[in-house]
C-alpha cells in the first residue's frame, strides 16, 4: 500500500469533519485536546476498542481526581460523543451514572455605569473602542475581535455579529458615541489595506472557503478586520494571511484597566457585557429584547441578571420592612 492510499489519521479525520460541520477553530482545538487526553488516559488504546465504560471512567476521573468544573466535564463529554457519533460512526453505548462535577451557582460580577466609565478612562486607542463596544453593545470579547468593516451599519445604528456563540448571527446596538471612533478605525483599515496592496497584497482570513467563491474578498475593504493583528501569520495551508487581534491581548488590557480603576471587585471583559445587560434591565428594557441582544439561546440564561438587580422576588417584602 503506497502512502497516498493510506487512510487519514484519527485526529486528521476529527479536524476535517469538524471543519465540514463549521465548528469554530476554538471548538476544534478544545475537542481535539479532550480526545487526545481520553486516548492517553486509556494507555493509547484506539477509541474503536473502547466505549461507554471507558468514557464513564474518564469522566469520573475528571470530577473526582482532577476536580474540574461542571462545564469542563460537559465539554469533555461533548467531545467524546462527537468522536463516536460523527467520526467513528460507532454507538457509544450506555455510559450510565457517573459522578458529576459540582456546578455552583454564581451571580455575575457587574459594574455601575460610573465604574465602567472609570475603567474605560484607563484605556486608549483601539483597546478603548473595543471595551466600549463590549459595554455599549453587549459583545463578547471574541465577537469584538472578529468585527469586520461590513458589520457596522452607521445608518441604522446596528452591529451585525456573525457566527457568534453557537455559530449564530445576530444584530445588536451601535452606540452613537462609538461612531466617530469606528469611522476612524475604518479609515485606518483602509489605509492599511492600501499599504498591503502595494507591498505584497496580504489578504485577511476569510470564513468557510469564501476566498474560492469570491477571490478578491480578502483584499476588499468590506472584509477587512476592524481590529487586525499587528502582523500577518500563516494559515493552515501555509499561506500568509492577516488575522484579527488575539482575544488574550484585549483581556490583558481590560484586566489591567480594571486594576488601575481600583474597583472593589475584580472583573474581566465579560464583566462589561454583564454590565450592559443589567443597565438595560434597570432602564426597563424587556428581558426578551435583552436576550436577543446578548444572543442567549434561552431566556433562563438572561434571567440571572434579575437576581443581580434584586428583582427576583417581585412583590415580596422582608418581615423587617
C-alpha positions in Angstrom: 0.0 0.0 0.0 1.5 3.3 -1.0 1.4 6.5 1.1 -1.4 8.0 -1.0 -3.8 5.1 -0.3 -3.4 5.1 3.4 -6.5 6.3 5.4 -6.1 9.6 7.2 -5.1 9.5 10.8 -7.8 9.7 13.5 -7.1 13.3 14.6 -6.9 14.5 11.0 -10.4 13.0 10.4 -11.7 14.7 13.5 -10.4 18.1 12.4 -11.7 17.6 8.8 -15.2 16.6 9.9 -15.4 19.5 12.4 -14.4 21.9 9.6 -17.1 20.5 7.3 -19.6 21.0 10.1 -18.3 24.6 10.5 -17.2 24.3 14.1 -15.2 27.3 15.3 -11.4 27.0 15.5 -11.6 27.2 19.3 -14.0 24.3 19.5 -11.8 22.2 17.1 -8.8 22.9 19.4 -10.8 22.1 22.5 -12.4 18.8 21.2 -9.0 17.6 19.9 -7.5 18.2 23.4 -10.1 16.1 25.1 -10.0 13.3 22.6 -6.2 13.1 22.9 -6.5 13.3 26.7 -9.0 10.4 26.6 -6.7 8.2 24.5 -3.7 8.9 26.7 -5.7 8.2 29.8 -6.5 4.8 28.4 -3.0 3.8 27.6 -3.1 4.9 23.9 -5.8 2.4 23.1 -7.7 3.3 19.9 -11.2 4.6 20.6 -12.8 1.9 18.4 -11.7 -0.7 21.0 -13.4 1.3 23.8 -16.9 2.6 24.6 -19.3 3.6 27.3 -17.5 2.1 30.3 -14.2 3.8 29.4 -15.9 7.1 28.8 -17.6 6.8 32.2 -14.3 6.1 34.0 -12.7 9.0 32.3 -15.5 11.4 33.3 -15.3 10.1 36.9 -11.6 10.8 36.9 -12.1 14.4 35.8 -14.6 15.0 38.5 -13.1 13.1 41.4 -9.3 13.3 40.8 -9.0 16.5 38.7 -11.8 18.4 40.4 -12.8 20.1 37.1 -15.8 22.4 36.8 -19.1 21.1 35.6 -18.8 23.0 32.3 -15.3 21.4 31.7 -16.7 17.9 32.3 -19.6 18.5 29.9 -17.1 19.8 27.4 -15.1 16.6 27.6 -18.3 14.5 27.3 -19.4 16.5 24.2 -16.0 16.0 22.5 -16.2 12.2 23.0 -19.8 12.0 21.9 -18.8 13.9 18.7 -15.9 11.4 18.2 -18.0 8.3 18.4 -21.1 9.6 16.6 -19.6 11.6 13.7 -16.1 10.3 13.3 -16.1 6.6 14.2 -19.8 6.2 13.5 -19.8 3.8 16.3 -22.6 3.7 19.0 -21.1 4.9 22.3 -23.5 2.7 24.3 -24.9 3.4 27.7 -22.4 5.5 29.8 -24.6 5.0 32.9 -24.5 7.1 36.1 -21.2 8.8 36.9 -20.0 11.4 39.3 -20.9 14.9 38.0 -18.7 17.8 38.8 -20.5 20.3 41.1 -21.9 23.3 39.3 -22.1 26.1 41.9 -24.5 28.9 41.2 -22.6 32.1 40.8 -24.0 35.6 40.2 -22.1 37.5 37.6 -19.9 40.5 38.7 -21.4 43.7 37.3 -20.3 47.3 37.5 -22.2 50.5 37.8 -22.2 52.9 34.8 -19.8 55.2 36.7 -17.4 52.3 37.5 -17.4 51.2 33.8 -16.5 54.8 32.8 -13.6 54.7 35.2 -12.4 51.5 33.6 -12.8 52.9 30.1 -10.8 56.1 31.1 -7.8 53.8 31.7 -7.8 52.7 28.1 -7.0 54.4 24.8 -7.0 53.8 21.1 -8.4 50.5 19.7 -8.5 48.9 23.2 -10.7 51.7 24.5 -13.0 51.3 21.5 -13.2 47.5 21.9 -14.0 47.8 25.6 -16.6 50.4 24.8 -18.3 48.1 22.4 -18.4 45.3 24.9 -20.2 47.5 27.3 -22.2 49.6 24.8 -23.3 46.7 22.6 -23.1 43.7 24.9 -20.4 42.0 22.7 -18.3 39.0 23.8 -14.6 39.6 23.6 -14.2 37.2 20.6 -17.1 38.8 18.8 -15.5 42.2 19.2 -12.1 40.9 17.9 -13.9 39.4 14.9 -15.7 42.5 13.7 -15.2 43.5 10.1 -15.9 46.7 8.3 -19.0 45.2 6.7 -20.5 44.5 10.1 -21.0 48.2 11.0 -24.2 49.9 9.8 -23.9 53.6 10.7 -27.2 54.5 9.1 -29.3 52.0 11.1 -27.0 52.2 14.1 -26.7 48.4 14.4 -23.8 46.0 14.6 -24.1 42.5 13.0 -22.4 39.8 15.0 -21.6 37.0 12.6 -21.1 33.4 13.6 -21.3 34.2 17.3 -21.6 31.6 20.0 -23.4 28.6 18.5 -22.4 29.8 15.0 -25.4 32.1 15.0 -25.7 35.6 13.6 -27.5 38.4 15.4 -27.7 42.2 15.4 -27.2 44.5 18.4 -27.0 48.2 19.2 -24.4 50.5 17.8 -23.8 53.2 20.5 -23.8 56.7 19.0 -20.7 57.7 21.0 -18.7 55.0 19.2 -19.5 56.2 15.7 -16.5 58.7 15.4 -14.1 56.1 16.7 -15.4 53.4 14.4 -15.2 55.7 11.4 -11.6 56.5 12.4 -10.9 52.7 12.7 -12.3 52.0 9.3 -10.2 54.8 7.8 -7.1 53.1 9.4 -8.2 49.7 7.9 -8.5 51.4 4.5 -5.0 52.9 4.8 -3.5 49.6 5.9 -5.2 47.8 3.0 -3.8 50.3 0.5 -0.3 49.7 2.0 -0.6 45.9 1.8 -1.9 46.1 -1.8 1.3 48.0 -2.7 3.6 45.7 -0.6 2.7 42.1 -1.3 -1.1 42.1 -1.2 -1.6 40.1 2.0 -5.3 39.2 2.3 -7.3 38.8 5.5 -8.5 35.5 6.7 -12.0 34.6 5.4 -14.7 32.2 6.7 -15.7 28.9 5.1 -13.7 28.9 1.9 -15.1 32.3 0.8 -11.9 33.1 -0.9 -12.6 30.4 -3.5 -16.1 31.8 -4.2 -15.0 35.5 -4.2 -11.2 35.6 -4.9 -11.0 39.3 -4.3 -12.9 39.4 -1.0 -9.7 39.2 1.1 -8.4 42.4 -0.4 -11.7 44.3 -0.3 -12.4 47.0 2.4 -15.7 45.4 3.4 -14.0 42.2 4.6 -11.1 43.9 6.5 -10.8 43.3 10.2 -11.7 46.4 12.3 -9.1 45.2 14.8 -6.3 43.3 12.9 -3.4 41.6 14.4 -0.1 43.6 14.5 1.5 41.3 11.9 0.5 38.6 9.4 0.5 34.9 10.1 0.4 31.6 8.3 -3.0 29.9 7.9 -3.5 26.1 7.9 -2.3 25.8 4.3 0.8 27.8 4.9 -0.5 30.9 3.2 0.4 34.3 4.6 -2.8 36.0 5.9 -3.8 38.8 8.2 -5.9 37.6 11.2 -7.8 39.7 13.8 -6.2 40.7 17.2 -6.0 37.9 19.7 -8.6 38.0 22.5 -5.9 37.5 25.1 -4.4 40.9 24.3 -7.7 42.6 24.9 -8.4 40.6 28.0 -5.0 41.6 29.4 -5.6 45.3 28.7 -9.1 45.3 30.2 -7.9 43.5 33.3 -5.1 46.0 33.8 -7.6 48.8 33.3 -9.9 47.4 36.0 -7.0 47.0 38.4 -6.0 50.7 37.7 -9.6 51.8 38.3 -9.3 50.4 41.9 -12.6 48.5 41.6 -14.0 46.9 44.8 -14.3 43.5 42.9 -12.0 42.2 40.1 -13.6 41.9 36.7 -12.9 40.9 33.1 -14.1 41.6 29.6 -17.2 39.6 30.3 -18.0 41.9 33.2 -18.6 44.7 30.6 -21.1 42.5 28.8 -22.8 41.7 32.2 -23.0 45.4 33.0 -24.6 46.1 29.6 -27.4 43.6 30.4 -28.0 44.9 33.9 -28.1 48.5 32.7 -30.7 47.7 30.1 -32.9 45.9 32.6 -32.5 48.8 35.0 -33.9 51.1 32.3 -36.9 48.8 32.0 -36.0 47.0 28.8 -38.0 43.8 28.2 -36.0 40.7 29.1 -36.7 39.1 25.8 -35.1 42.0 24.0 -32.1 41.8 26.2 -31.9 38.1 25.5 -31.9 38.8 21.7 -29.2 41.5 22.0 -27.0 39.2 24.1 -27.6 36.2 21.8 -28.7 33.9 24.6 -30.2 30.7 23.5 -32.6 30.6 26.5 -34.3 33.4 28.4 -33.3 31.5 31.6 -29.7 32.4 31.0 -30.7 36.1 30.8 -32.9 35.9 33.9 -29.8 35.6 36.1 -29.4 39.3 35.8 -32.7 39.9 37.5 -31.2 38.3 40.6 -28.2 40.6 40.3 -30.6 43.5 40.4 -32.6 42.1 43.3 -35.7 41.8 41.2 -36.1 38.0 41.5 -38.8 38.3 44.2 -41.4 40.8 42.9 -44.0 41.8 45.5 -42.2 40.1 48.4 -41.2 42.1 51.4 -38.9 41.2 54.3 -40.6 40.9 57.8 -38.5 43.8 58.8 -39.8 46.0 56.0 
